[in-house]
Amino acid sequence: MGICVVRQPVFTKGLNIYGYDLIFHDDCREANVPAETGAITSDSHSSRTIIHGFHDLGIARVTNNKRGFVRFTEKLLLDMVATILPFQILVIELAKTTLLAPEAVAVCRQLRRKGYLIALDDFGPREDALMPLLDTVDIIKIEFNRKNQESIREFAMKLHKSHPNMQLLAKKLESPSEFELAKKCAFTLFQGNFFSKPTLVKNKSLLPAPRRYQTLQLVRLSLDPDIDYRTVSDIIKQDIALSYRLLRVVNSAFFGLRYTVSNIRQALTILGAREFKKWIMLISLSGLSDNKPTELITQSLIRARFMELIAPYVGMADRSDDLFLMGLMSLMDAVMDTPMTSIVTQTNISPHIAAPLLTREGEFGNLLNLIACYEQSAWDQAQTIAAKYALRLERVFDVYMQAIEWAQQIYVGSAHA
C-alpha cells in the first residue's frame, strides 16, 4: 500500500514552525487496485493510512520532530487509535460535528489527560451548540476571510476572552497582508500560502541594499561556467556572516571530515566545483532572507533537491544541476520581496532556467508545477503531470521524502542551525 504524505506548515507569530498539517493520500487507489469491499470500511482504511504514515514512514522524519496535525474520523477517535501514536508529535484534528457526540467529548478529555492536543477544524460564528464544549479543545482552526475581517476579529476576541488558554489558528491565509491582519485578531497560529508570496513594495529599488547586493553578486558568480574562485573567496571573506555560514556548513557532521577547516579557500576546495555552486546559492539565499521564515529557505531546498532527484525518472539526468538551480530559485521572489523578472535580470541566469521560472511552461516548467501541486495536495493535478512521465505519485512521494531529509540535514549546517 503506497501512502503519500504532504506537509503544510503552521507558523507562530514570529514565523517559527509550530508544526505541519499532514495530508495523506493513498496512491494505490489510483493504480487499478481493487476497491475495498466487505467489512473493510473507510474508517479502517483511514486507520491503516494513519498508522502506516506514523510507523512505517516515521512521521518525525516528515515533521522534523515538530507537531503533526492529522484528521481523525469519529470512529477513529472513539476507538482510541491515537493512543498508539506519540503524543509529543500528534495533534488530533476533528471536524466540528464530531464534538457533538457526548462520547466524543469524554474521549477528548481522556486523551488530553494523556498529553494529546485536540484541534477543532472549520469553527466559526454561530456555533452556539459547541461553545460549552470548547474546554475539551486546545486549538481552533478558523478560515480567515479578508472580506469578513471585522466579524472574524470580534469572534476571535470573544473566544480568546472566554478560553484564554486555547490557541486560535487562522488558516487559508493567502498573502503577507492577511497574515498581518490575522495577527491583530487574537490568532496565535497561522497557515496558508502567505509565507511563500512576496510583499511587493511600491517604488522599491530594483537593486537591493549593499550587503544584499553583495550576496547577489555571489549568485551571479556561481552561475558563471568559468567561475573565479579567488574573487568568490575575497567576497566571502569581507562578510563575517557569509564566512561563518560557509565554515559551519563544511565543518558540519554532514561532510564527516576528520579535521577542522579553518579558512575560506580550503572550504571552497573541499566542496568542489559542483557542490560549491549549490552551497553558494544556499548561503546567499540565507543571507537574502532577513525577516523571512526559515521554512521559506527549507522549502526552496526541498524543491531544489526534488528537482535534482526526479531528473533521472523523467529522462533528464543530464540536466539535474539545472533543475536543482531552478528549484532553489523558484521562491526567490518571496525571499527578496522582488518580482521574479528583476531577479532573473540581476542574476543573469541562463534563459532555459529563467523562462520556466517566469512562465511555468515547458519541460522544466512541468516539473516545477509538479512539486507545487504536490505541496498544495492538489493530487489530481499532480497525478496528471506525473502521468506524462509514467510516474506514480508514490514515486513522487519517495523523492519528496528524500528531499525533505536532505534539506533538514543540510540546514543543520546553515546559519539558521
Contacts in CASP RR format, 6 or more apart in sequence:
PFRMAT RR
TARGET T0000
AUTHOR 0000-0000-0000
METHOD contacts of the structure
MODEL  1
MGICVVRQPVFTKGLNIYGYDLIFHDDCREANVPAETGAITSDSHSSRTI
IHGFHDLGIARVTNNKRGFVRFTEKLLLDMVATILPFQILVIELAKTTLL
APEAVAVCRQLRRKGYLIALDDFGPREDALMPLLDTVDIIKIEFNRKNQE
SIREFAMKLHKSHPNMQLLAKKLESPSEFELAKKCAFTLFQGNFFSKPTL
VKNKSLLPAPRRYQTLQLVRLSLDPDIDYRTVSDIIKQDIALSYRLLRVV
NSAFFGLRYTVSNIRQALTILGAREFKKWIMLISLSGLSDNKPTELITQS
LIRARFMELIAPYVGMADRSDDLFLMGLMSLMDAVMDTPMTSIVTQTNIS
PHIAAPLLTREGEFGNLLNLIACYEQSAWDQAQTIAAKYALRLERVFDVY
MQAIEWAQQIYVGSAHA
1 26 0 8 1.000
1 28 0 8 1.000
1 48 0 8 1.000
1 52 0 8 1.000
2 26 0 8 1.000
2 27 0 8 1.000
2 28 0 8 1.000
2 52 0 8 1.000
2 394 0 8 1.000
2 397 0 8 1.000
3 24 0 8 1.000
3 25 0 8 1.000
3 26 0 8 1.000
3 27 0 8 1.000
3 49 0 8 1.000
3 52 0 8 1.000
3 53 0 8 1.000
3 56 0 8 1.000
3 57 0 8 1.000
3 397 0 8 1.000
4 24 0 8 1.000
4 25 0 8 1.000
4 26 0 8 1.000
4 27 0 8 1.000
4 379 0 8 1.000
4 393 0 8 1.000
4 394 0 8 1.000
4 396 0 8 1.000
4 397 0 8 1.000
4 400 0 8 1.000
5 22 0 8 1.000
5 23 0 8 1.000
5 24 0 8 1.000
5 25 0 8 1.000
5 53 0 8 1.000
5 57 0 8 1.000
5 59 0 8 1.000
5 62 0 8 1.000
5 397 0 8 1.000
6 22 0 8 1.000
6 23 0 8 1.000
6 25 0 8 1.000
6 374 0 8 1.000
6 375 0 8 1.000
6 376 0 8 1.000
6 377 0 8 1.000
6 400 0 8 1.000
7 20 0 8 1.000
7 21 0 8 1.000
7 22 0 8 1.000
7 23 0 8 1.000
7 62 0 8 1.000
7 63 0 8 1.000
7 404 0 8 1.000
8 20 0 8 1.000
8 21 0 8 1.000
8 23 0 8 1.000
8 191 0 8 1.000
8 192 0 8 1.000
8 375 0 8 1.000
8 376 0 8 1.000
8 377 0 8 1.000
9 17 0 8 1.000
9 19 0 8 1.000
9 20 0 8 1.000
9 21 0 8 1.000
9 191 0 8 1.000
9 195 0 8 1.000
9 293 0 8 1.000
9 295 0 8 1.000
10 17 0 8 1.000
10 18 0 8 1.000
10 19 0 8 1.000
10 20 0 8 1.000
10 21 0 8 1.000
10 67 0 8 1.000
10 69 0 8 1.000
10 169 0 8 1.000
10 189 0 8 1.000
10 190 0 8 1.000
10 191 0 8 1.000
11 17 0 8 1.000
11 18 0 8 1.000
11 189 0 8 1.000
11 190 0 8 1.000
11 191 0 8 1.000
11 195 0 8 1.000
11 293 0 8 1.000
11 295 0 8 1.000
12 18 0 8 1.000
12 188 0 8 1.000
12 189 0 8 1.000
12 190 0 8 1.000
13 183 0 8 1.000
13 188 0 8 1.000
13 190 0 8 1.000
15 195 0 8 1.000
15 292 0 8 1.000
15 293 0 8 1.000
15 295 0 8 1.000
16 293 0 8 1.000
16 294 0 8 1.000
17 64 0 8 1.000
17 66 0 8 1.000
17 293 0 8 1.000
17 294 0 8 1.000
17 295 0 8 1.000
18 66 0 8 1.000
18 67 0 8 1.000
18 189 0 8 1.000
19 63 0 8 1.000
19 66 0 8 1.000
19 67 0 8 1.000
19 68 0 8 1.000
19 69 0 8 1.000
19 91 0 8 1.000
20 62 0 8 1.000
20 63 0 8 1.000
20 66 0 8 1.000
20 67 0 8 1.000
20 68 0 8 1.000
20 69 0 8 1.000
21 68 0 8 1.000
21 69 0 8 1.000
21 93 0 8 1.000
21 191 0 8 1.000
22 59 0 8 1.000
22 62 0 8 1.000
22 63 0 8 1.000
22 68 0 8 1.000
22 69 0 8 1.000
22 70 0 8 1.000
23 377 0 8 1.000
24 49 0 8 1.000
24 50 0 8 1.000
24 53 0 8 1.000
24 70 0 8 1.000
25 377 0 8 1.000
25 379 0 8 1.000
25 393 0 8 1.000
26 45 0 8 1.000
26 49 0 8 1.000
27 392 0 8 1.000
27 393 0 8 1.000
27 394 0 8 1.000
27 397 0 8 1.000
28 394 0 8 1.000
29 35 0 8 1.000
30 383 0 8 1.000
30 392 0 8 1.000
30 393 0 8 1.000
31 392 0 8 1.000
31 394 0 8 1.000
36 42 0 8 1.000
36 45 0 8 1.000
42 73 0 8 1.000
43 73 0 8 1.000
43 75 0 8 1.000
43 76 0 8 1.000
46 72 0 8 1.000
46 73 0 8 1.000
46 76 0 8 1.000
47 76 0 8 1.000
47 79 0 8 1.000
47 81 0 8 1.000
50 70 0 8 1.000
50 72 0 8 1.000
50 76 0 8 1.000
50 81 0 8 1.000
50 85 0 8 1.000
51 81 0 8 1.000
51 84 0 8 1.000
51 85 0 8 1.000
53 59 0 8 1.000
54 85 0 8 1.000
54 86 0 8 1.000
54 90 0 8 1.000
57 401 0 8 1.000
59 68 0 8 1.000
59 89 0 8 1.000
60 86 0 8 1.000
60 89 0 8 1.000
61 401 0 8 1.000
61 404 0 8 1.000
61 405 0 8 1.000
62 401 0 8 1.000
62 404 0 8 1.000
63 89 0 8 1.000
64 404 0 8 1.000
64 408 0 8 1.000
65 89 0 8 1.000
66 89 0 8 1.000
67 89 0 8 1.000
67 90 0 8 1.000
67 91 0 8 1.000
67 117 0 8 1.000
68 89 0 8 1.000
68 90 0 8 1.000
68 91 0 8 1.000
69 91 0 8 1.000
69 93 0 8 1.000
69 119 0 8 1.000
70 90 0 8 1.000
70 91 0 8 1.000
70 92 0 8 1.000
70 93 0 8 1.000
71 93 0 8 1.000
71 94 0 8 1.000
71 95 0 8 1.000
71 121 0 8 1.000
72 81 0 8 1.000
72 82 0 8 1.000
72 92 0 8 1.000
72 93 0 8 1.000
72 94 0 8 1.000
72 98 0 8 1.000
73 98 0 8 1.000
74 94 0 8 1.000
74 98 0 8 1.000
74 101 0 8 1.000
74 104 0 8 1.000
76 82 0 8 1.000
77 92 0 8 1.000
77 94 0 8 1.000
77 98 0 8 1.000
77 104 0 8 1.000
77 107 0 8 1.000
77 108 0 8 1.000
78 103 0 8 1.000
78 104 0 8 1.000
78 107 0 8 1.000
80 107 0 8 1.000
80 111 0 8 1.000
82 90 0 8 1.000
82 92 0 8 1.000
82 111 0 8 1.000
82 116 0 8 1.000
83 111 0 8 1.000
83 114 0 8 1.000
87 114 0 8 1.000
87 115 0 8 1.000
87 116 0 8 1.000
87 117 0 8 1.000
90 116 0 8 1.000
90 117 0 8 1.000
91 116 0 8 1.000
91 117 0 8 1.000
91 118 0 8 1.000
91 119 0 8 1.000
91 138 0 8 1.000
91 139 0 8 1.000
92 108 0 8 1.000
92 111 0 8 1.000
92 116 0 8 1.000
92 117 0 8 1.000
92 118 0 8 1.000
92 119 0 8 1.000
93 119 0 8 1.000
93 120 0 8 1.000
93 121 0 8 1.000
93 141 0 8 1.000
94 104 0 8 1.000
94 108 0 8 1.000
94 118 0 8 1.000
94 119 0 8 1.000
94 120 0 8 1.000
94 121 0 8 1.000
95 121 0 8 1.000
95 122 0 8 1.000
96 120 0 8 1.000
96 121 0 8 1.000
96 122 0 8 1.000
96 123 0 8 1.000
96 127 0 8 1.000
96 130 0 8 1.000
98 104 0 8 1.000
99 105 0 8 1.000
99 108 0 8 1.000
99 120 0 8 1.000
99 130 0 8 1.000
99 133 0 8 1.000
99 136 0 8 1.000
99 137 0 8 1.000
100 129 0 8 1.000
100 130 0 8 1.000
100 133 0 8 1.000
105 133 0 8 1.000
105 136 0 8 1.000
108 118 0 8 1.000
108 136 0 8 1.000
108 137 0 8 1.000
109 136 0 8 1.000
111 118 0 8 1.000
112 118 0 8 1.000
112 136 0 8 1.000
112 138 0 8 1.000
117 138 0 8 1.000
117 139 0 8 1.000
118 136 0 8 1.000
118 137 0 8 1.000
118 138 0 8 1.000
118 139 0 8 1.000
119 137 0 8 1.000
119 138 0 8 1.000
119 139 0 8 1.000
119 140 0 8 1.000
119 141 0 8 1.000
119 169 0 8 1.000
120 130 0 8 1.000
120 134 0 8 1.000
120 137 0 8 1.000
120 139 0 8 1.000
120 140 0 8 1.000
120 141 0 8 1.000
121 141 0 8 1.000
122 141 0 8 1.000
122 142 0 8 1.000
122 143 0 8 1.000
123 130 0 8 1.000
123 140 0 8 1.000
123 141 0 8 1.000
123 142 0 8 1.000
124 142 0 8 1.000
124 155 0 8 1.000
125 151 0 8 1.000
125 155 0 8 1.000
131 162 0 8 1.000
134 140 0 8 1.000
134 159 0 8 1.000
134 162 0 8 1.000
134 163 0 8 1.000
134 166 0 8 1.000
135 163 0 8 1.000
137 166 0 8 1.000
138 166 0 8 1.000
138 167 0 8 1.000
139 166 0 8 1.000
139 167 0 8 1.000
139 168 0 8 1.000
139 169 0 8 1.000
139 189 0 8 1.000
140 159 0 8 1.000
140 166 0 8 1.000
140 167 0 8 1.000
140 168 0 8 1.000
140 169 0 8 1.000
141 169 0 8 1.000
141 171 0 8 1.000
141 191 0 8 1.000
142 152 0 8 1.000
142 155 0 8 1.000
142 156 0 8 1.000
142 168 0 8 1.000
142 169 0 8 1.000
142 170 0 8 1.000
142 171 0 8 1.000
142 187 0 8 1.000
143 170 0 8 1.000
143 171 0 8 1.000
143 172 0 8 1.000
144 152 0 8 1.000
144 170 0 8 1.000
144 171 0 8 1.000
144 172 0 8 1.000
144 173 0 8 1.000
144 178 0 8 1.000
144 181 0 8 1.000
144 182 0 8 1.000
144 187 0 8 1.000
145 152 0 8 1.000
146 178 0 8 1.000
146 181 0 8 1.000
149 181 0 8 1.000
149 185 0 8 1.000
152 185 0 8 1.000
153 184 0 8 1.000
153 185 0 8 1.000
153 186 0 8 1.000
156 168 0 8 1.000
156 185 0 8 1.000
156 186 0 8 1.000
156 187 0 8 1.000
157 185 0 8 1.000
157 186 0 8 1.000
159 166 0 8 1.000
159 168 0 8 1.000
159 186 0 8 1.000
160 166 0 8 1.000
160 168 0 8 1.000
160 186 0 8 1.000
167 188 0 8 1.000
167 189 0 8 1.000
168 186 0 8 1.000
168 187 0 8 1.000
168 188 0 8 1.000
168 189 0 8 1.000
169 187 0 8 1.000
169 188 0 8 1.000
169 189 0 8 1.000
169 190 0 8 1.000
169 191 0 8 1.000
170 182 0 8 1.000
170 185 0 8 1.000
170 187 0 8 1.000
170 189 0 8 1.000
170 190 0 8 1.000
170 191 0 8 1.000
171 190 0 8 1.000
171 191 0 8 1.000
171 192 0 8 1.000
172 191 0 8 1.000
172 192 0 8 1.000
173 179 0 8 1.000
173 182 0 8 1.000
173 190 0 8 1.000
173 191 0 8 1.000
173 192 0 8 1.000
173 193 0 8 1.000
173 194 0 8 1.000
174 192 0 8 1.000
174 193 0 8 1.000
174 194 0 8 1.000
174 197 0 8 1.000
175 194 0 8 1.000
175 197 0 8 1.000
176 194 0 8 1.000
176 195 0 8 1.000
176 197 0 8 1.000
176 199 0 8 1.000
177 199 0 8 1.000
178 194 0 8 1.000
179 190 0 8 1.000
179 194 0 8 1.000
179 195 0 8 1.000
182 190 0 8 1.000
183 190 0 8 1.000
193 376 0 8 1.000
195 292 0 8 1.000
195 293 0 8 1.000
195 295 0 8 1.000
195 296 0 8 1.000
195 334 0 8 1.000
196 296 0 8 1.000
196 299 0 8 1.000
196 331 0 8 1.000
196 334 0 8 1.000
197 334 0 8 1.000
198 333 0 8 1.000
198 334 0 8 1.000
198 336 0 8 1.000
198 337 0 8 1.000
198 338 0 8 1.000
198 339 0 8 1.000
199 337 0 8 1.000
200 337 0 8 1.000
200 338 0 8 1.000
200 339 0 8 1.000
201 337 0 8 1.000
204 337 0 8 1.000
204 338 0 8 1.000
206 338 0 8 1.000
206 342 0 8 1.000
206 345 0 8 1.000
206 346 0 8 1.000
207 213 0 8 1.000
207 346 0 8 1.000
208 216 0 8 1.000
208 288 0 8 1.000
208 336 0 8 1.000
208 338 0 8 1.000
211 239 0 8 1.000
212 287 0 8 1.000
212 288 0 8 1.000
212 336 0 8 1.000
214 235 0 8 1.000
214 238 0 8 1.000
214 239 0 8 1.000
215 239 0 8 1.000
215 242 0 8 1.000
215 283 0 8 1.000
215 284 0 8 1.000
215 287 0 8 1.000
215 288 0 8 1.000
216 284 0 8 1.000
216 288 0 8 1.000
216 346 0 8 1.000
216 347 0 8 1.000
217 235 0 8 1.000
218 232 0 8 1.000
218 235 0 8 1.000
218 236 0 8 1.000
218 242 0 8 1.000
218 280 0 8 1.000
218 283 0 8 1.000
218 284 0 8 1.000
219 280 0 8 1.000
219 281 0 8 1.000
219 284 0 8 1.000
219 347 0 8 1.000
220 346 0 8 1.000
220 347 0 8 1.000
220 348 0 8 1.000
221 227 0 8 1.000
221 228 0 8 1.000
221 231 0 8 1.000
221 232 0 8 1.000
221 235 0 8 1.000
221 280 0 8 1.000
222 232 0 8 1.000
222 276 0 8 1.000
222 277 0 8 1.000
222 280 0 8 1.000
222 281 0 8 1.000
222 284 0 8 1.000
223 277 0 8 1.000
223 325 0 8 1.000
223 347 0 8 1.000
223 348 0 8 1.000
223 349 0 8 1.000
223 350 0 8 1.000
227 273 0 8 1.000
227 277 0 8 1.000
229 265 0 8 1.000
229 268 0 8 1.000
232 268 0 8 1.000
232 280 0 8 1.000
233 264 0 8 1.000
233 265 0 8 1.000
233 268 0 8 1.000
235 242 0 8 1.000
236 242 0 8 1.000
236 243 0 8 1.000
236 246 0 8 1.000
236 264 0 8 1.000
237 243 0 8 1.000
237 264 0 8 1.000
241 287 0 8 1.000
241 415 0 8 1.000
242 283 0 8 1.000
242 284 0 8 1.000
242 287 0 8 1.000
243 264 0 8 1.000
244 415 0 8 1.000
245 283 0 8 1.000
245 286 0 8 1.000
245 287 0 8 1.000
245 414 0 8 1.000
245 415 0 8 1.000
246 264 0 8 1.000
246 267 0 8 1.000
246 268 0 8 1.000
246 279 0 8 1.000
246 283 0 8 1.000
247 261 0 8 1.000
247 262 0 8 1.000
247 264 0 8 1.000
247 267 0 8 1.000
248 413 0 8 1.000
248 414 0 8 1.000
248 415 0 8 1.000
248 417 0 8 1.000
249 279 0 8 1.000
249 282 0 8 1.000
249 283 0 8 1.000
249 410 0 8 1.000
249 413 0 8 1.000
249 414 0 8 1.000
250 257 0 8 1.000
250 261 0 8 1.000
250 267 0 8 1.000
250 270 0 8 1.000
250 271 0 8 1.000
251 257 0 8 1.000
251 260 0 8 1.000
251 261 0 8 1.000
252 412 0 8 1.000
252 413 0 8 1.000
252 417 0 8 1.000
253 412 0 8 1.000
254 409 0 8 1.000
254 410 0 8 1.000
254 412 0 8 1.000
254 413 0 8 1.000
255 270 0 8 1.000
257 270 0 8 1.000
261 267 0 8 1.000
261 270 0 8 1.000
268 276 0 8 1.000
271 279 0 8 1.000
274 321 0 8 1.000
277 321 0 8 1.000
277 325 0 8 1.000
278 304 0 8 1.000
278 324 0 8 1.000
278 328 0 8 1.000
281 304 0 8 1.000
281 325 0 8 1.000
281 328 0 8 1.000
281 329 0 8 1.000
282 297 0 8 1.000
282 301 0 8 1.000
282 328 0 8 1.000
282 410 0 8 1.000
282 414 0 8 1.000
283 414 0 8 1.000
283 415 0 8 1.000
285 297 0 8 1.000
285 300 0 8 1.000
285 328 0 8 1.000
285 332 0 8 1.000
285 335 0 8 1.000
286 297 0 8 1.000
286 414 0 8 1.000
286 415 0 8 1.000
286 416 0 8 1.000
287 415 0 8 1.000
288 332 0 8 1.000
288 335 0 8 1.000
288 336 0 8 1.000
289 296 0 8 1.000
289 297 0 8 1.000
289 335 0 8 1.000
292 334 0 8 1.000
292 335 0 8 1.000
294 411 0 8 1.000
294 416 0 8 1.000
296 331 0 8 1.000
296 334 0 8 1.000
296 335 0 8 1.000
297 335 0 8 1.000
297 411 0 8 1.000
297 414 0 8 1.000
297 416 0 8 1.000
298 407 0 8 1.000
298 408 0 8 1.000
298 411 0 8 1.000
299 331 0 8 1.000
299 375 0 8 1.000
300 327 0 8 1.000
300 328 0 8 1.000
300 329 0 8 1.000
300 330 0 8 1.000
300 331 0 8 1.000
300 332 0 8 1.000
300 335 0 8 1.000
301 328 0 8 1.000
301 403 0 8 1.000
301 406 0 8 1.000
301 407 0 8 1.000
301 410 0 8 1.000
301 411 0 8 1.000
302 400 0 8 1.000
302 403 0 8 1.000
302 404 0 8 1.000
302 407 0 8 1.000
303 327 0 8 1.000
303 328 0 8 1.000
303 330 0 8 1.000
303 331 0 8 1.000
303 368 0 8 1.000
303 371 0 8 1.000
303 403 0 8 1.000
304 324 0 8 1.000
304 325 0 8 1.000
304 327 0 8 1.000
304 328 0 8 1.000
304 403 0 8 1.000
305 324 0 8 1.000
305 402 0 8 1.000
305 403 0 8 1.000
305 406 0 8 1.000
305 407 0 8 1.000
306 327 0 8 1.000
306 371 0 8 1.000
306 399 0 8 1.000
306 400 0 8 1.000
306 403 0 8 1.000
307 320 0 8 1.000
307 323 0 8 1.000
307 324 0 8 1.000
307 326 0 8 1.000
307 327 0 8 1.000
307 367 0 8 1.000
307 368 0 8 1.000
307 371 0 8 1.000
308 320 0 8 1.000
308 321 0 8 1.000
308 323 0 8 1.000
308 324 0 8 1.000
309 320 0 8 1.000
309 399 0 8 1.000
309 402 0 8 1.000
309 403 0 8 1.000
310 323 0 8 1.000
310 367 0 8 1.000
310 370 0 8 1.000
310 396 0 8 1.000
310 399 0 8 1.000
311 317 0 8 1.000
311 319 0 8 1.000
311 320 0 8 1.000
311 323 0 8 1.000
312 320 0 8 1.000
313 389 0 8 1.000
313 391 0 8 1.000
313 395 0 8 1.000
313 399 0 8 1.000
314 363 0 8 1.000
314 367 0 8 1.000
314 389 0 8 1.000
314 391 0 8 1.000
315 389 0 8 1.000
316 323 0 8 1.000
316 363 0 8 1.000
319 364 0 8 1.000
322 350 0 8 1.000
322 352 0 8 1.000
322 353 0 8 1.000
322 364 0 8 1.000
323 364 0 8 1.000
323 367 0 8 1.000
325 349 0 8 1.000
325 353 0 8 1.000
326 353 0 8 1.000
326 356 0 8 1.000
326 357 0 8 1.000
326 364 0 8 1.000
326 368 0 8 1.000
327 368 0 8 1.000
327 371 0 8 1.000
329 343 0 8 1.000
329 347 0 8 1.000
329 349 0 8 1.000
329 353 0 8 1.000
329 357 0 8 1.000
330 357 0 8 1.000
330 368 0 8 1.000
332 338 0 8 1.000
332 340 0 8 1.000
332 343 0 8 1.000
333 339 0 8 1.000
333 340 0 8 1.000
333 343 0 8 1.000
336 343 0 8 1.000
340 357 0 8 1.000
340 358 0 8 1.000
341 358 0 8 1.000
344 354 0 8 1.000
344 357 0 8 1.000
344 358 0 8 1.000
349 357 0 8 1.000
352 364 0 8 1.000
353 364 0 8 1.000
355 361 0 8 1.000
355 362 0 8 1.000
355 364 0 8 1.000
356 362 0 8 1.000
356 364 0 8 1.000
356 365 0 8 1.000
356 368 0 8 1.000
357 368 0 8 1.000
359 365 0 8 1.000
360 368 0 8 1.000
360 369 0 8 1.000
366 385 0 8 1.000
366 388 0 8 1.000
367 385 0 8 1.000
369 381 0 8 1.000
369 385 0 8 1.000
370 382 0 8 1.000
370 385 0 8 1.000
370 386 0 8 1.000
370 396 0 8 1.000
371 400 0 8 1.000
373 379 0 8 1.000
373 381 0 8 1.000
373 382 0 8 1.000
373 385 0 8 1.000
374 382 0 8 1.000
374 393 0 8 1.000
374 396 0 8 1.000
374 397 0 8 1.000
374 400 0 8 1.000
379 393 0 8 1.000
382 393 0 8 1.000
382 396 0 8 1.000
383 393 0 8 1.000
386 392 0 8 1.000
386 393 0 8 1.000
386 395 0 8 1.000
386 396 0 8 1.000
411 417 0 8 1.000
END
